[in-house]
Amino acid sequence: MSVALRLPLAVYTGSQTHSSGVLVKDDLRNGLKQTRLRLGLSQQDLASMVGVSRQTISGVESGQTALSVTVALRLAKALGCRVEDLFWLDQDRVTVEAVPVATMATGAPSRVSLARIGGRWVAHPLVGVDAFRMELIPADGEATRQADQDTLAVTLLDEPANLLNTVVVAGCSPALSLWAKAAERWHPELRVHLTFANSTEALARLKRGEVHIAGVHLYCPQTQTFNVPFVRQALPGQTTVLINLGVWEEGLLVAPGNPKGIQGIADLARDDVSIINREPGAGSRDLLEQALAEAGLSLQGVAGSDRTAPSHHAVAQAIAAGKADAGVSAASVAAMFNLEFVPLRQSHYDLVTLKPYLEEAPVQQLLGTLGHRRVISQLEILGGYDTHLTGEVVATVEAVSA
């Protein structure tokens, strides 16, 4: 006898009581459609693979059709993943009472880190440099590169089997680390190695086969589209898939209280205003140059445009320290450093991967967590992120033969 599972998208709810005595409701979530689209399958393709009708697939994706455990297992096998990667329980948020540390500011919502100390919860604000962690990453091995050799011998410090579930992501968004940590909690065997790179360099690393995923936020004024023209140019011989991480608000970061009264891009050309820039290839630098051009201004006419910072939080640190009056970054970064923000545009931050990589289980696991509330909540609480497209395939760029 088959067991029927009702799988609506955030409609069915169950509940459980945690050891803390807090009653937590669960929402049964459905990631079937996102997984199918990432693999480039139509509903009919998947139906044929599983041995059900297209209408059944449509009904499961919309949360209106009950299916048996057998069909759920067949779906997972056809898509090369686990059942819990397709269907999972998300918990409602829980509230606990905590004691703030003495340095925590009053009057404004803050992201916090919690620890149980002496029988009570203690809240540490994640603001400024405390929002980021500089930590030594354990090595997997030791190697020496020789100038005349294309490969190198690595002496392992761990078992090879422990290294197989590593996904490498290149990008510059601070949200990438939040996503990675949430995914590693959901999949304890998964390892995410983040390598910092601006959008252009991230695509270059993807092309060289150094990373699985490249984070990109580049705008093309000619086509008035995000990222796709740059992906097509950087990887013409590869079929790539673009999956949205979020739509984030980009603009000018300025000092608290905006003492220079900076209201828009034209104010950057004033004699009393100095900026901190990003390096060539960064999406933020492209935004600055495009906005200046639209205002009839040149980059050379802006004081400080030759000074560059290597990251979003480095731009924020320079402004917070009074070393610059303004710089281009994201609203979420401004909030982390308690800076003022002057919006310029909303940009799509997309995750670019090669289509064959989508068949690898660790990559599937990582991308599959984009629809989880644990990830969505982290993005939303940052501020400046619109998550309505998060986890959606926004484009597939087909390979162009030489």
Rosetta blueprint (number, residue, H / E / L):
1 M L
2 S L
3 V L
4 A E
5 L E
6 R E
7 L L
8 P L
9 L L
10 A L
11 V L
12 Y L
13 T E
14 G E
15 S E
16 Q E
17 T E
18 H L
19 S L
20 S L
21 G L
22 V L
23 L E
24 V E
25 K E
26 D E
27 D E
28 L E
29 R E
30 N E
31 G L
32 L H
33 K H
34 Q H
35 T H
36 R H
37 L H
38 R H
39 L L
40 G L
41 L L
42 S L
43 Q H
44 Q H
45 D H
46 L H
47 A H
48 S H
49 M H
50 V H
51 G L
52 V L
53 S L
54 R H
55 Q H
56 T H
57 I H
58 S H
59 G H
60 V H
61 E H
62 S H
63 G L
64 Q L
65 T L
66 A E
67 L E
68 S E
69 V H
70 T H
71 V H
72 A H
73 L H
74 R H
75 L H
76 A H
77 K H
78 A H
79 L H
80 G L
81 C L
82 R L
83 V H
84 E H
85 D H
86 L H
87 F E
88 W E
89 L E
90 D E
91 Q E
92 D L
93 R L
94 V L
95 T L
96 V L
97 E L
98 A E
99 V E
100 P E
101 V L
102 A L
103 T L
104 M L
105 A L
106 T L
107 G L
108 A L
109 P L
110 S L
111 R L
112 V E
113 S E
114 L E
115 A E
116 R E
117 I E
118 G L
119 G L
120 R E
121 W E
122 V E
123 A E
124 H E
125 P E
126 L L
127 V L
128 G H
129 V H
130 D H
131 A H
132 F L
133 R L
134 M L
135 E L
136 L L
137 I L
138 P L
139 A L
140 D L
141 G E
142 E E
143 A E
144 T L
145 R L
146 Q L
147 A L
148 D L
149 Q L
150 D L
151 T L
152 L L
153 A L
154 V E
155 T E
156 L E
157 L L
158 D L
159 E L
160 P H
161 A H
162 N H
163 L H
164 L L
165 N L
166 T E
167 V E
168 V E
169 V E
170 A E
171 G E
172 C L
173 S L
174 P L
175 A H
176 L H
177 S H
178 L H
179 W H
180 A H
181 K H
182 A H
183 A H
184 E H
185 R H
186 W H
187 H L
188 P L
189 E L
190 L L
191 R E
192 V E
193 H E
194 L E
195 T E
196 F E
197 A L
198 N L
199 S H
200 T H
201 E H
202 A H
203 L H
204 A H
205 R H
206 L H
207 K H
208 R L
209 G L
210 E L
211 V L
212 H L
213 I E
214 A E
215 G E
216 V E
217 H L
218 L L
219 Y E
220 C E
221 P L
222 Q L
223 T L
224 Q L
225 T E
226 F E
227 N L
228 V H
229 P H
230 F H
231 V H
232 R H
233 Q H
234 A H
235 L L
236 P L
237 G L
238 Q L
239 T L
240 T E
241 V E
242 L E
243 I E
244 N E
245 L E
246 G E
247 V E
248 W E
249 E E
250 E E
251 G E
252 L E
253 L E
254 V E
255 A L
256 P L
257 G L
258 N L
259 P L
260 K L
261 G L
262 I L
263 Q L
264 G L
265 I H
266 A H
267 D H
268 L H
269 A H
270 R L
271 D L
272 D L
273 V L
274 S L
275 I E
276 I L
277 N E
278 R E
279 E L
280 P L
281 G L
282 A L
283 G H
284 S H
285 R H
286 D H
287 L H
288 L H
289 E H
290 Q H
291 A H
292 L H
293 A H
294 E H
295 A L
296 G L
297 L L
298 S L
299 L H
300 Q H
301 G H
302 V L
303 A L
304 G L
305 S L
306 D L
307 R L
308 T E
309 A E
310 P L
311 S L
312 H H
313 H H
314 A H
315 V H
316 A H
317 Q H
318 A H
319 I H
320 A H
321 A L
322 G L
323 K L
324 A L
325 D L
326 A E
327 G E
328 V E
329 S E
330 A E
331 A H
332 S H
333 V H
334 A H
335 A H
336 M H
337 F L
338 N L
339 L L
340 E E
341 F E
342 V E
343 P E
344 L E
345 R E
346 Q E
347 S E
348 H E
349 Y E
350 D E
351 L E
352 V E
353 T E
354 L E
355 K H
356 P H
357 Y H
358 L H
359 E H
360 E L
361 A H
362 P H
363 V H
364 Q H
365 Q H
366 L H
367 L H
368 G H
369 T H
370 L H
371 G H
372 H L
373 R H
374 R H
375 V H
376 I H
377 S H
378 Q H
379 L H
380 E H
381 I H
382 L H
383 G L
384 G L
385 Y E
386 D E
387 T L
388 H L
389 L L
390 T L
391 G L
392 E L
393 V E
394 V E
395 A E
396 T E
397 V E
398 E L
399 A L
400 V L
401 S L
402 A L
